[in-house]
């Protein structure tokens, strides 16, 4: 009976959180982030202001309702990878499957990119994810969390999707970026051109 009650409570919390996130996105996209107050979001979702803040610590957080899930999945991609799978490949595959689905015309993406406060929040959010990923990479490899290989890979992983998004084929772009990291500059066409003898005579 206790398990049933707990399950019902968790479902109710998830429904409330989703209702708040949906109401916030609708109001923010209709009127602009700066023109909507948190009390209006709470009223639109038919909950109290205190309930809103139990689920979201700030107005900006309403836009990033999957923040914790994104970080958990990023960490799990390394921690729960298949036996023998290199961490580099695990991260690459995870980012291809999760981050390339974000379109530049997606309403949330447009809202964030057009709102300085949300861009700043997103940068702080991804900085937290980067630190969590670095800690997980350190555990997986036995290297120190501040080892340059660890911090460099963590930074690369969180930045790669934004670089790939400008491509016509973001999934392929992420694979190419990871291939460059794995195999080095010497394998690129530009590097091969640099190795050719000069043609100036």
Secondary structure, 3 states (H helix, E strand, C coil): CHHHHHHHHHHHHHHHHHHHHHHHHHHHHHHCHHHCCHHHHHHHCCCCHHHHHHHCCCCHHHHHCCHHHHHHHHHHHHHCCCCCCCHHHHHHHHHHHHCCCCCCCCHHHHHHHCCHHHHHHHHHHHHHHHHHHHHHHHHHHCCCCCCHHHHHHHHHHHHHHHHHCCCCCHHHHHHHHHHHHHHCHHHCHHHHHHCCCCCCC
